[in-house]
Amino acid sequence: MGLRKKLLNEPSDEDLRQLLKAGATILDIRPQDEFDGGHIAGSLHIPIDELLHSLPLIPKERPVITCNADDAMSATAAEMLGAHGFKAYDGGGWTKLVKLTKEP
């Protein structure tokens, strides 16, 4: 595990796999046009600028894995959700999560 992941307590790929197997919600925070260009089937789409107004749409009874294109905004979204009582994890780039959802 990299130093950044240790310092920020980010989940490893194996952690994310286990969360996905347990039924975690994938929350894609990208803008609509990026989401329309490709996304993970079954993911919940709420752009980051609408996140706080849309908290009631996110299931609170299971973990949430945030994802974005490939920048740190998914970590920001996870922090925002955590501050509102969600068990949220930074999943990073959505294309990485695609691979994890397809692995056994």
C-alpha beads as a LAMMPS data file, in Angstrom:
LAMMPS data file: protein, C-alpha beads

104 atoms
103 bonds

1 atom types
1 bond types

-500.0 500.0 xlo xhi
-500.0 500.0 ylo yhi
-500.0 500.0 zlo zhi

Masses

1 110.0

Atoms # bond

1 1 1 0.000 0.000 0.000
2 1 1 1.354 3.434 -0.928
3 1 1 2.238 6.091 1.615
4 1 1 -0.627 8.355 0.484
5 1 1 -3.149 5.543 0.977
6 1 1 -1.768 4.836 4.455
7 1 1 -1.774 8.486 5.506
8 1 1 -5.273 9.152 4.201
9 1 1 -6.623 5.745 5.228
10 1 1 -7.805 5.108 1.663
11 1 1 -9.137 1.647 0.886
12 1 1 -6.977 -0.803 -1.036
13 1 1 -8.244 -2.487 -4.185
14 1 1 -8.953 -5.585 -2.077
15 1 1 -10.944 -3.485 0.411
16 1 1 -12.969 -2.063 -2.479
17 1 1 -13.579 -5.556 -3.911
18 1 1 -14.938 -6.708 -0.561
19 1 1 -17.172 -3.641 -0.251
20 1 1 -18.513 -4.224 -3.761
21 1 1 -19.207 -7.888 -3.008
22 1 1 -21.065 -6.783 0.125
23 1 1 -23.369 -4.578 -1.959
24 1 1 -21.833 -1.131 -1.572
25 1 1 -23.412 1.696 -3.545
26 1 1 -21.155 3.163 -6.237
27 1 1 -21.665 6.921 -6.379
28 1 1 -20.401 8.586 -9.565
29 1 1 -19.900 12.313 -8.981
30 1 1 -18.898 13.342 -12.511
31 1 1 -20.808 15.908 -14.581
32 1 1 -23.716 14.596 -16.666
33 1 1 -21.867 14.686 -19.992
34 1 1 -18.984 12.600 -18.623
35 1 1 -21.408 10.125 -17.039
36 1 1 -23.296 9.849 -20.335
37 1 1 -20.004 9.016 -22.059
38 1 1 -19.640 5.865 -19.953
39 1 1 -20.292 4.656 -16.429
40 1 1 -20.613 1.602 -14.224
41 1 1 -23.941 -0.161 -14.681
42 1 1 -26.100 0.283 -11.613
43 1 1 -24.090 3.176 -10.218
44 1 1 -25.852 6.129 -8.654
45 1 1 -25.111 9.402 -10.442
46 1 1 -25.056 12.630 -8.458
47 1 1 -22.689 15.364 -9.677
48 1 1 -20.486 16.720 -6.884
49 1 1 -22.101 20.154 -7.026
50 1 1 -25.488 18.552 -6.253
51 1 1 -24.253 16.133 -3.590
52 1 1 -25.309 17.925 -0.396
53 1 1 -28.799 18.607 -1.749
54 1 1 -29.166 14.968 -2.808
55 1 1 -28.130 13.151 0.378
56 1 1 -31.634 11.668 0.874
57 1 1 -31.241 9.811 -2.455
58 1 1 -28.212 7.861 -1.203
59 1 1 -28.849 4.636 0.737
60 1 1 -27.401 5.106 4.209
61 1 1 -27.722 1.476 5.288
62 1 1 -24.798 0.282 3.169
63 1 1 -21.315 1.581 2.353
64 1 1 -20.837 4.109 -0.444
65 1 1 -17.856 4.105 -2.809
66 1 1 -17.355 7.444 -4.530
67 1 1 -15.797 7.715 -7.973
68 1 1 -14.884 10.439 -10.428
69 1 1 -12.871 10.700 -13.644
70 1 1 -9.442 10.384 -12.075
71 1 1 -8.858 13.268 -9.700
72 1 1 -9.155 13.848 -5.966
73 1 1 -12.788 14.972 -6.024
74 1 1 -13.915 11.447 -5.176
75 1 1 -11.970 11.756 -1.897
76 1 1 -13.699 15.076 -1.220
77 1 1 -17.093 13.480 -1.884
78 1 1 -16.286 10.598 0.490
79 1 1 -15.285 13.095 3.182
80 1 1 -18.507 15.058 2.670
81 1 1 -20.581 11.893 2.988
82 1 1 -18.636 10.787 6.057
83 1 1 -19.387 14.125 7.718
84 1 1 -23.086 13.354 7.234
85 1 1 -22.985 9.897 8.792
86 1 1 -22.366 7.728 5.728
87 1 1 -19.754 4.986 5.613
88 1 1 -18.061 6.346 2.519
89 1 1 -14.887 5.324 0.740
90 1 1 -12.854 6.983 -1.984
91 1 1 -12.930 4.675 -4.993
92 1 1 -10.871 7.002 -7.204
93 1 1 -11.344 6.824 -10.952
94 1 1 -14.466 5.107 -12.221
95 1 1 -12.523 3.074 -14.800
96 1 1 -10.552 1.438 -11.972
97 1 1 -13.814 0.461 -10.304
98 1 1 -15.077 -1.035 -13.565
99 1 1 -12.196 -3.497 -13.433
100 1 1 -12.861 -4.301 -9.764
101 1 1 -16.557 -4.983 -10.435
102 1 1 -15.616 -7.537 -13.086
103 1 1 -13.019 -9.410 -11.059
104 1 1 -14.049 -12.542 -9.155

Bonds

1 1 1 2
2 1 2 3
3 1 3 4
4 1 4 5
5 1 5 6
6 1 6 7
7 1 7 8
8 1 8 9
9 1 9 10
10 1 10 11
11 1 11 12
12 1 12 13
13 1 13 14
14 1 14 15
15 1 15 16
16 1 16 17
17 1 17 18
18 1 18 19
19 1 19 20
20 1 20 21
21 1 21 22
22 1 22 23
23 1 23 24
24 1 24 25
25 1 25 26
26 1 26 27
27 1 27 28
28 1 28 29
29 1 29 30
30 1 30 31
31 1 31 32
32 1 32 33
33 1 33 34
34 1 34 35
35 1 35 36
36 1 36 37
37 1 37 38
38 1 38 39
39 1 39 40
40 1 40 41
41 1 41 42
42 1 42 43
43 1 43 44
44 1 44 45
45 1 45 46
46 1 46 47
47 1 47 48
48 1 48 49
49 1 49 50
50 1 50 51
51 1 51 52
52 1 52 53
53 1 53 54
54 1 54 55
55 1 55 56
56 1 56 57
57 1 57 58
58 1 58 59
59 1 59 60
60 1 60 61
61 1 61 62
62 1 62 63
63 1 63 64
64 1 64 65
65 1 65 66
66 1 66 67
67 1 67 68
68 1 68 69
69 1 69 70
70 1 70 71
71 1 71 72
72 1 72 73
73 1 73 74
74 1 74 75
75 1 75 76
76 1 76 77
77 1 77 78
78 1 78 79
79 1 79 80
80 1 80 81
81 1 81 82
82 1 82 83
83 1 83 84
84 1 84 85
85 1 85 86
86 1 86 87
87 1 87 88
88 1 88 89
89 1 89 90
90 1 90 91
91 1 91 92
92 1 92 93
93 1 93 94
94 1 94 95
95 1 95 96
96 1 96 97
97 1 97 98
98 1 98 99
99 1 99 100
100 1 100 101
101 1 101 102
102 1 102 103
103 1 103 104
